[in-house]
Amino acid sequence: MKTALITGANKSIGFETARQLLKLGYYVYLGSRDLVKGEQAVAQLHAEGFTNVEPLIIDVNRPESIHSARQKLAEKTKTLDVLVNNAGVSGGFPQTATDTAVSTFKEVFETNVFGVIETTQAFLDLLKQAAEPRIVNVTSGLASLTLHNDPSWKYYHVKGAAYTTSKAALNAYSIVLAYELRETAFKVNVVDPGYTATDFNHHSGPGTVEEAAARVVKAATLEKGGPTSQFFSDDNAPDTGISPW
């Protein structure tokens, strides 16, 4: 049975990603920084008939929490097939480049960039034991620098100074990681779940968590011949599903 770890999975897109991977037969470690919320999420999945899921406490803002989670996971399994770096924060909007406090940038980057890097590095040895390891970094369509310079783009005027730059940095890190692992069986990709109605945006998005999670799951379950180092976004590129960087 393949195994998957999803960070920030006690609600919204992360939770639905867990549900969809369970339906595909994966054993899921549901990452949550809060023990009670993680247990409640797992209890809900158990109530739905999914037994191959358990909570894993992991706060990507705290290195000691990341490494404790890695130790606990290693005691349960020697192989991790899928890592979904889903945990993220927005920093609140609006965010201007001229007025947004540096502390806000630091807060957003701590979760969206540094937390992803530390989590990935911590679990890399377990991923290397898998036959076809997959790393999915949940990004945003707003991370496309190319489109941010295109006045005809539908999100051209949505420029969150801290959030957008953090996700662009995440994309850049993912490209470098995919390059370094290019001669292995790893597939490393970023996925824009789309403008989805969640707590993250006060439920203002038109998309559903089911649609968003399906995009993440698609990248998490790529077959051997699938692509790596791609920016998947049905929102930015409905025809091809591949967004410009």
N, C-alpha and C positions, 0 to 999 in steps of 0.2 A: 504494500500500500504506500503510495506516495504521500509525502508530508509537506505541509505549507505553514509558514508563519506570516501573519498579517499584523502589522502594527496599527494602532488606532482603530481596532476592529470591533469595539463594543457598540458602535452605532453607525448609522448612515451607510455610506458606500463600502466601508471596510466590513461592516457586519453582513451586508448583502453579498459581498465577495466571498466571505466565509461560507455562507449558505450555498452559493452556487458551486464552490469547490467541493463542498460536502456532497452535493448531488452528483458530482462527477467521481466520487469515490475516494477523495483525498482525506487524510487525517489532518485536521486543522488545529493549529495552536493559535488561539484567538488572543492577540496581544492587546493589552489594556494597561494604562498607567494606574488605574484605580481598581483595586481588588474586588470591591462590591459590584461595580458596574460590569466588570469582566465576568464575574460569576453569574450575574443576572442575565447577561447576554447568552452565556453558555446554557443556562437553565431554559431560556426561551427556545434555543435550538434543540435541546434535549426533548422539550415538550412537543416539538414538531417532528420528532422521531429520529433526529440525527444524534448518534451516540459517539461518533469518532471525532469529538471536539473537546478541547479543554482550555481553560484560561491560562495565559502566561503573562505575568505582570512585567511590563516593560515600559519605562518612561524614557523616551529617546532624548530628553533634555538632561538626563542624569547618567553619566558614564557608568557609575556603580550599578545602576539598575539594568543597563544594557548587558553588562558582563555577568551579573547575577542571573539574568534571563538565559544567557547563552550557556551558563553552567548547568542550570536546571534542565534546559532542553537536551544538552549533551548527556545527561543522566538518563533520559528517556529514549533517545534515539541517536544513532551515530551518523545519520544521514538526513539532510534537509534538502528537499527537491525544489522548493519554491520559497522565495522571500519577496513579500510585497511590502515595500516601504510606503505605507499609506498615511501614516500620521502626519498632520500638517496644521499650520495656523495661518490666518490671514493678516493679523496685525491690526484689523479694523480699517474701515474706509471712511472718508477719502484719505489718500496718502500722496502728498506732493513731494517732489524731489527737493524743493526749497525749504519746506517747513516741517516735514516729518522728523521727529526726534530720532537721533542716532540710536537711542535705547530701543526704539521700535524695530529698527533694522536689525539690531543685535538679537532681539527676541525672536523675530521671524526667521532669521538665518540659523539660529540655534536649533530650531526644530526642523525646518525645511531643508537645510543643507547639512549642517554639522551632525545633526542627529541621524540623518540617513547614512552619512559616511561612516560614523562610528558603529552603527548597527550593521551595516554591510561588512565592514572589516571584522567585526566580532564573530559573525556567523559564517564567514567565508570558508573556514576549514570544514564545517559541516556540509556546506553546499558542494564543496569539491569532492565529497564522497558520493554524490549523486551521479547517476549515469547521464542525465540530461538536466543540469541545474538551470533554473530560471530566476532572474532578478527583474522585478518590475518596480520602477520608481514612478509613483503617481505624481504627475506634473499638472500643468494647466495650459490650456490653449493660449493663455495670456503670456506664456513664456517665449513665444515666437518673436525673435528680434526682427526677422524679415518682415513679418506682418505688421509689427508696430511702426514700421516705416512706410506703410502703405495706407494713404489716406482713404482708400476705398474699402478697407477692411471694416467689417461690421463692429469690431471691438476697438477700433483705432483710438477712440477717446477714453477707453478704460485703461488707465495707466497707474496702477498701484505701485508707488515707488519702492516700497519694501517687498511686497508680495511678488510682484512681477520679476524683480531682479533676483529674488531668492530662487524662484523656479527656473529662471534662465541659468543661474549658477548650478542648480541641480542637473539640468540638461547637460551642461558642459562637463560636469563630473561623470555623468553616465556615459558620455561619449568616450572619455578617457578610460573609464573602467572597461567598457566593451572592447576598446582597442587592446588593452593589456590582456584581456581574456580571449582574444580573437582566435587563437590557435587551440582553444579548448572546446568542450561541449556546451559551455555557457551561452545563454542568450540573455543579453542585457538590453532592456528597452524602457522608454518612458511612455506613459499613457496619459493622455488628457481624457478624463472621464466625461467631459462636456459640462455645460452649464446646467447643473443638476439642483433640484430643489432639496436642500439640506439645511441643517442648523447653521452651516458654514456661511451661507448667504441669506439667512433669514427666510429660507424657502422661496426665494425669488426666481430660481431657475426653472425653465420649462421642461427639463429632462427628468427622468425618474431614476431612482437609485438602482432599479433593476437593469435599466439600459446602461448606466454608468459602470456598474459592477461587471456586466457582460464584457465590456471593453477591456477591463483589467484582467478578467479571467482568460480572455482570448490570448493575451500576451503571456500570461502565466502558464498556459498549456500549449505553447507553440511546439510543433513537432520538430524532429531533428533537422529538417531542411529549412526551417523557418528563419526569418531575418533577425539580425542583431543590430544594435546601435541605430534604432529607428525611433522617430517621434510620432507615435500613433495618435491621430486626432480626427475622428469623424466630423467633429464640429468645424475645424479649420479646413478640412479637405474631404468633403462628403463623397467625392468621386473616387479618390484613391485611398483615403484613410491615413495618408502620410502627410504630416504637416511640415512646412519648411521650418528650419531651425530659427 
